[in-house]
Amino acid sequence: MTDFFDIQRFGRLLRAHWAESWREYVWFAGVLVGLDLVVMVLTVSLDGFRSNYQFTYGGQAFWYMTGLWGSALIFAWRHFKYLQNPGACLIALMRPGSVFEKWLMAFLMIGILYPLAYSLLYVAIHYPVVQLAKAVTASMTVCEHCEKDFRFFFPFVTTSNAKGVDETHLTQAFSFLLLSFAQALVAGGAVYFRRSPVLRTVLATFFLGILTLLMGIAPQTGIFMRDYRYTEDYIYTPMEYALSIGLWAGVPVLLWIALYFHIREREVA
């Protein structure tokens, strides 16, 4: 099993990757923070603190998911950017480490650590701003008779209904499943396509996105889309529950498995 996975070799692989990439990660985080602050300043300067929708629960959820999706897909693509450079590609593929270890590092960096790092960065930036918006809005006479939900949004922690069970957790789970699906697809496209990888990956994503939309609104496979008018009143059988969950959880798994074989093919080639 040491040829397949060795914990010490995997640790060396992670350290080597971090030594080569930590400056790029700091730069990436800096750009992300800068863009976030610019958008925040623009929204406040144009609207002041009159509506404050961007700082309410719903606005925070939209802001969080939009930033996560956009940056996570770029991060997934950049993880394999060295494959576009023949010299860097050869050095990276010859680095000590099995195919599984290189795949595991990609999965951890793209699918696990980046969403966690983004969430921590989001909390550090947005929590004090939300509290400031809450205090400013409370002192404004224009909002004496209006109610705004300034509870801080954090996925799977803050509930959309302060008094009851949160019904959006299912939607959040669906969003993260789709994100994992998209991350694996983007990373797989970066590894698999040797010519015009960006264009071909975008085209593949477009067609798979249409197929995903059709499956999402179909009653038999739409348990994550109950707000849709064709599925909200649909009664599911146990078989349809199993089919829908297996489909939405299985597609990201299959794409991540496909990424493993794409990496192996590039090493063999």
N, C-alpha and C positions, 0 to 999 in steps of 0.2 A: 504493500500500500504506500510505501514511501515514494515511489515513482508518481503516484497519483496525487498524494497530498502529504506534505511534511510541514509541521507547524513551525519549525525553526526556519526552514527555507521560505515559507510563506511570510514570516515576520521580516526576513531580510528583503523580500520583494516589496513589502509595504514600506519599509524604511527607505529603500532606494527610490521608490515612486514619490514618497513625500519629499525627499531631498531634492529631487528634480522638479517637483511641481508646486512646492509650497508658495513660492513667489507668485506663480500664476493664480493660485487660489486666493491669495491676499488681494491681488489685483482684481480678480473677478468679484470678490466681496466688496471691494471699494467702489467699483463701478455700479454694482447693484445698490449699495447704500446711497451713492450719489444720485442715481436716477430716482430712487424712492423719495429722497428729500426734495428733489426738483419738482416732481409731480405733486408732492404734498404742499410745497410752497405755492405752486401755481393754483391748485384747487382752493387753497385758503385765500390767496390774493384776489381771485376772481369772485369768490362767494363769501369771503369773510367767514364769520362763524354763524351766519344766518340759518342755513339749512343743516350744515354739519353732517350730511348723510354719510360722507366718507369715513366718519369717526363713529357712526352707530354700529350696532351689531351686524346688520345686513351689509353695510358698506365695508366694514372690516373683513367680512367673509369674502366679499368680491375681490377686495384688494389683495388679501392673502392668497387666494386661489389663482388669481391672474398672475401675480408675481412668481408664485411657485411654478406654475405650468411653463411660463415663458422662460424663466431662468433654468429650470431643471432640464428642459429639452436641449438648450444650448450647452449646458454642462455635460449632458450625456454625449453630445456630438464631439465636444472638445476632448473628452477623455481618450478618444481614439484618433485624434487629429494627426498623430505621428504617422499613421498609415498612409497619409497622402504624400509623405516625404520618404523616398526610397531609402536614403541613408539612415534616417531616424527610425524608420520601420524595421530595418534589418537589425539595428542595435537593440530595439525594444523586444523584438521577437526572440532574439538570442539570449535575452536576460535569463539567468537561472530561475527556473520555476516551471511547474507543469502547466498544461493547458487549463486544468481545473483551477489551479491557484490563480492564474491570470483572469479567468472568468469570475472567480469568487471575489477577487479584488475589484473588478469592474462592477459587479453586483452590489458590493458593500458601498463603494464610493458613490455610484449613481443612484441606486435604489433605496439605500438606507441612510447613509451618513449625510448626503446632500440635503434631503428633506428635513432631517433633524437640525443641521446647521442653519438652514434657511429659517426654520421655525424659531430657533433661539435668536437669530439676528432680527427677525420680525418682532419678537417680544421686546427686545432691547430698544428698538427704535420707536415702535408704535405705542407701547403701554404708556409712557409718560405723555405722549401727545394726546392720546385718548383721554387721559385724566385731565389734561389742560383744557381740552375742548369741552369736557363735561363741566368743569368749573366755570369757564367763560360763558357757556350757554345758560347755566343756572343763574348767572348774574344779569342776564339780558332780559329786559322787560318784555321783549317781543315773544318770549317763550314762557310767559307766566302760565298760560293755559294749554300749553302743548306738552306732550310727553314724548321723550326720546329715550331709546334704549341704548345706553352707553356702556353696557356690560362688555368687558374685553373678550373678543373672540379668540378662541383657541380650539382647533379641531378635536372633536371627541371629548372635550373637557367642558366647555361652556355649552349649555343647552339653549336652543332658540326660544324655548318657553320657560320662563323663570319659575312657573308654578307647577309644571307638569313634566311628563316624559318627553324627551326631545325626539321628534319625528324626522329630524334632518340628519341624524347619525347614519341612516341608511344611504342617504344621498352623498354624505361625505365619504363613506366607504366606497361607493360607486365611483366618486371622483378620483380617489386614490388608486382604485383598480385601473381606471382608464389612464391615469398618469403612469403607472407601472407598465401598462400596455404600450403607451407612447414612448417611454424611455427605452424599453427593450427594442422597439421598432427602429428608433433613431440610432441607437448604438449598433444594432444589427446591420442597418443600412450603411453606416460608416465603415464597418468591417467588411461587409460582403461586396459592395459595389466598388470596383476599382476605377471606373471611369464615370465621371459626372455623378458622384455619390449623392450630392445634395439634391439634384433634380430628380434622380430616380427614387430617392427616399421620400421626397415630397409627393411624387405621383403615387407611390405605393401607399402612403399614409392617406391620401385623398380617397382612393378606392376602398381601402379598409375602413375609413371613416364613414363612408356611405353605407357599407355593409353593417357596421356597428350601429348606426342610427336606425336602420331597418330592424335590426334585432332588438334594439332598446325599446322601440314603440310597439313591438309585437306583444300581444297579451301573454303568450306562453313563456316568453323570455324577458318580460319587462318588470320584474319585481322591484328593481331599483328605480323604476320610472313611474311610480304610482300617481304622481301628480298629473301625468299625461291623461287626457280625457278618455282615451280608449282603454286604459289599464287601471284607472283609479277604482272602478267598481268591479273589477274582474276577480273572481274567486279561484284561487289556485289549488290544484291538487298536489299531493306530496311529490308526485313524479315531476310536475312542472316546476315546483320549487327546486328539486334536485337538478333538473335540466338547466334552469336559469343560473343558479349558483355555480354549477359546474362549468357552464359556458363562460361566465364573466370572470371566474377565478382561474379557469383553465387556459384561456387565451394568453394572458400575461405569462403564465408558467411556460407554455409552449414557446413563446417568443424568447424568453430568457434561455431556455434549453437550446433553441436555434442559434442564439448568440454563441453558446459554447462550441457548437460545431463550426460556426463561421471562423472563430478564432483558431480552431484546430486546422481548418483548411488553409488559413493564411500561413500558419507555421509550417505545414507540410510543403506548401508552394514555395 
